[in-house]
Structure formats: C-alpha cells, structure tokens
Amino acid sequence: MSKLYKVLTVGVTIGGSGFLAWGLMQAITPTREQMLEVLPEKNPQYMAASRKRSQEFLDVIKLAAETDQPVYREGIGVISSHIKKD
C-alpha cells in the first residue's frame, strides 16, 4: 500500500505542477488581438522611420556595389557621406 501511495502522490504532484504552469501561461500570455495592436504597422511614424532606415541601408549597399574600393577600406562614414540627405 505504501508503494501505491507514493506513486499516486508523485503523480498528483507532477500533474498539479503541470496544471499550475498551464494556468499561469494562460494568464500571462497576451491574446492575438493584444499582439496585433502593438505591431509597427499600427504606428505611421514608426513605419516611416523604418522605411527611411531601409532606404538608407539600400543606398549604402548600392553605393558600395558601384565602387571599386571595399567598404572596410573607405569606412561607413565616407560612404554614408556620399548618400543624399533628406
């Protein structure tokens, strides 16, 4: 009887811990609607800044591809100074 009691006690302990962990995850995990609210597409200023950074990055890559000198010799500062500033 002692062995059965020990097995049941361990099983209930593990099961209870798993159920408690599941309940905690359900309580603190945001819903799909909450996650969609914080996407950058909802904020026009953030999206404009992101587009500007992407365009500047593409301009640097394009300029580096057009030059014969490697980027590591000229440095990013020299290349970025060639890019037009808006």
N, C-alpha and C positions, 0 to 999 in steps of 0.2 A: 504494500500500500504506500509505503514511503517513496518508492521509485515513481509510482504513478503521480503522486502529489508533486514531486519535484518536476516531472515532465510538464504537468499542467501549469505549474507556477511559472516555469521558464517560458512556455508557450504564451500564456496570458501576458507576461511582462513584455515579450518581444512584440506581440500583436498590439498591445496597448501603446507601446512606444511608436510603432509604425502608424497607428491611427492618430496619435497625437501629432506626429510630424506631418501627416497629410492635412490635418485640420489647420495647423499653423501655416503651411504653404498656401492653403486656400484663403486664409485670412489676409496674408501679406502680399500675395501676387496680384498685380493690377489686372483689371479686366481689359478686354480687347479695345473697348471704347476709350478707356483711360490711356492706353498706349497710343492710340491713333491721334489723340488730342495733342500729344507732345511731339509729333513728327515735325520736321523742319518745313514741310510744305504748308503748314498752317500759318507760319510767320513769314510774311513777304519780305521784311528787311533781312532776315537771316538767309532766305533764298537768294536775294540779290547779292549779298556779300559772298555767298557760296559760289554763285555764278561768276562773280568778278575774280575770286581766287582761282577758280578753274581756268578762266580765260588767261589770266596772267601766267599760270603754270604752263599752259599750252603755248603761249607766246615764247616763254623761255626755252621750251623744248624745241620749238620751230627754229628759233634763232641759233641754238646750239647745233641743230642739224645742218643749218646752212653754212656754218663757219668751218674752216679747216682746223682751227685750234681746238683741242679738247677743253671741256668745261673746267676741269680741275686746274688747268694752267691759267686760264683767264680769271676764274673765280666767278661766283654767282653775282657779286656786286657789279662787276663790269658788264656782265650780260644783262642784268636787270636794268642797268642804266641806259641800255640801248632801247629798251621797250618804252613805247609811248605811255605817258602817264595821263590818266583821265581826270 
